[in-house]
């Protein structure tokens, strides 16, 4: 399953990732470099098997919570 991170403010794709763990690693690196407010304009989507459907996983502060939940597990 592939994951994408999007910049919601300008509609640009930030990156494609092989799995959620890699996408969250990227988010963690961005937070380390720029601070936690960087997630305010981000959204994580899961790409469907058909490569056309997208499912919203988390956006903004919810993305930060998802990251914290994954670290705690």
Number of C-alpha atoms within 10 A of each C-alpha: 11 17 23 22 23 18 18 16 9 8 10 11 13 14 13 17 18 11 13 18 13 14 20 22 13 16 21 18 11 15 15 11 10 11 11 15 13 17 21 16 15 24 21 26 20 21 18 13 10 7 10 7 10 16 12 12 16 18 21 17 17 16 19 22 13 15 18 13 10 12 9 7 5
